[in-house]
Amino acid sequence: MGSLFKLRDYWQTKYGDEEFDLHSMTIENLDNDPSGAAKIAVGSFQGNLRLLHAKQKGYTPDDVLFETNIGCPILQVGHGLVSASGARSTILLTPRKLIVGLFQRTAQAEGSGDPLQRVVAWRVESEIAL
């Protein structure tokens, strides 16, 4: 391995039956929330994509804003201003596609809890075959 600083290149972890590496996560205001609060996007080699908003130390199920399986391994998760709308997009690299998607906040149904709580929807803006 050589340098201790190069050790991060070999980092990998498992969570249940899922595997991740150092390219599996990005942190940014991914749902374009006006408050600017950062969210965590995590993608696994098993194709699971999650958007998390940690509000306190430790994990709770309420931290998961969105979860889906895209049907193929996610090799890298990133973000950027690549949308025509100027909104922050989430970018996923898979073995055969580059997926640019957008998380959008939508109002929660009335009577279903805290009126300030939001549900996040995922929309794929484009897929480019590699």
C-alpha positions, 0 to 999 in steps of 0.5 A, spaced: 500 500 500 505 504 501 503 511 504 497 511 510 494 517 506 493 512 500 489 507 504 483 511 503 483 508 496 482 501 499 476 503 503 470 499 503 464 497 507 458 493 508 451 494 511 447 488 511 448 485 504 450 491 501 457 494 499 460 501 498 466 504 497 469 511 498 465 513 491 459 511 494 457 518 498 456 525 496 453 531 501 450 537 498 443 540 498 441 535 494 433 536 494 434 544 493 431 546 499 431 553 500 434 552 507 440 550 504 440 544 509 445 538 506 443 531 505 447 525 504 446 521 498 449 514 498 449 509 493 451 501 493 454 496 488 447 492 489 443 499 486 440 502 492 440 509 492 438 513 499 437 520 500 438 521 508 437 528 512 441 526 519 438 531 524 442 529 530 447 524 532 445 517 531 441 514 525 433 513 526 428 511 520 426 518 519 433 520 517 431 516 510 428 521 505 428 517 499 430 510 497 430 506 491 433 501 487 435 503 480 437 495 478 444 496 476 450 497 481 452 504 483 459 505 482 460 513 484 455 518 486 456 525 485 452 532 485 453 538 480 449 544 477 448 540 470 440 541 470 437 546 465 433 549 471 439 551 475 438 546 480 443 541 483 442 534 480 445 528 483 449 524 478 450 516 478 455 512 475 453 505 473 457 500 469 453 502 462 450 509 464 451 516 467 444 518 470 443 525 472 437 525 476 433 531 480 430 530 487 424 535 488 421 537 495 413 536 494 408 537 500 406 532 504 398 529 504 394 533 509 393 529 516 399 525 515 403 528 520 408 534 521 405 539 516 413 542 515 415 535 513 416 533 506 417 527 501 422 527 496 421 525 489 426 522 484 426 524 477 431 522 472 433 527 467 437 524 462 441 517 461 447 517 457 449 510 455 457 509 456 
